[in-house]
């Protein structure tokens, strides 16, 4: 829509019960599944790819409620249901996603900031977006 300034956290995974009474995970990651379409529909958009140390990312996943269980149960692009219980599987998945985003957006000349949440902050965001941005939250997994 023309009046949208920003879209963030497009992903969502929720538990549901199917018609046979089995718990399943519904949802997905549109920013993964529809990356090509997003770039095509919003050619002048500013894309921000949040990255961090992969092992710290996995530790964060494990501390976020039951996110690891939902990721393992879900059928996601490049992470089929049943995969992801091993740290190396999750690391390979997220690193492949990061590489794909950088390759695809780089190939079409899209505006992309690879934002390391442990090192970058207001300066990098403000410079990239060409406007002052207040960065009031620092995401750190202890």
N, C-alpha and C positions, 0 to 999 in steps of 0.2 A: 504493500500500500504506500501511496505517496506521502502519507503523514507519519511514517515510521522513521524514527531517527536512529534507533539501535535495536538489535536483537541479540540476546545473550542466553546462554543455557537453554538451548533448544531441546536438549535430551530429557528423557524421562522413562523410568522403568518402574512399573507398579505390579504388585502381586494381584492375581485374579484367580477365581476358581472356575474351571471349565465345566461343561455340561456333565462330565463324568465324575465331578468332585475333586479333580486333581488341581493342585496349586500350580499355576504357571505365571510367567512374567510377560507382561504386555508392554509395549512401548518401543522406543528406539532412539536413534541418534540421527535426526534429519540432516545435521551438518556433515555427517559422514555419507549417508545414503544419497543425499541430493546436492552434494558439493558442486557438481557441474551445473546443475540448474540454478543454484544460488548465484554463482558467478555470472551465468548468462542473463539472469533476470535483473541482477544488480551490478552491472559492469563498472560502476563508479564507486562501489562500496569500499569501505576500509575493512579489511579482514584482520582479526587479531587471533593469533594462535598462541594460547597459553601453554607454556612448557615448564618443566622442572626436572630435577634429577629423577630418573625413572624409579629408583628404589624408594625415594621419598614419596613419589606419586602412589606407589603400591601401598606404602604404609598409611597414606592418607585414605586410600580406598578402604583399607581394612578398618579404619576408625570411623567411617561414615555409616553408621547404622548397619544394615545388612547389604550394603552395596556390592560387596564381593559375591555374595550368594545370588543377588539379582543378575549380576553380569554373567555368572556361570550358567544360570538357568535360562537367560535370554538367548535368542538367536539373532546375533548382530552381524553386520557386515564384517567379514574376516575374523569373527569370533563366534563360531557356531555354539549352540547350546551344549553344555558339558565341558567346554574349554574355559580356562581362566582360573582354575583352582590353584594351579602352579604359578608362582610369581613370574617365572620366565615367560610363560604364555601371555600374561598380561603385559609385561614389558615389551615383548615382541609386537603385540597388537598396538599398543599406544605409539611405539616408535615407528611402526609402519604407517600409522595414521599421520603422524607428524611429517614423515617423508613424503607421503602422498599429497598432503595439503601444500607443502612447499613446492613440490614438483609441478602439480597442476596449476596452482595460482601463479607460479613463476613462468610457466610456459605460455600463459595467456596475458601476462603483464598486469595481473591484478595487484592492487595495493595490499601488501601483507606485512604485518609486524609480527615477528616471532618474539613473543614477550615472555622472558624468563621470570616467573613470579618470585623467585628468590633473589634476583639481581636487579631487575628493572622496576621502574616506578613512575612517578609523575612526569619526569623529564621526557622519558621515552614515549609515553602515551600522548603527552601534550604536543611533542614534536611531530609525531605521526599523524595526529588528528588535526593539527594546526589550530588548536584551541587549548586553553588552560583546562587541565583535568586535575581534580583533587583525588589523590589516592590515599584513602583513609584506612585501608585494611591490608594487612600483610599476612599472607597465608603461609603458615609455617607448621609443619608436622614435627612435633617433638619426639 
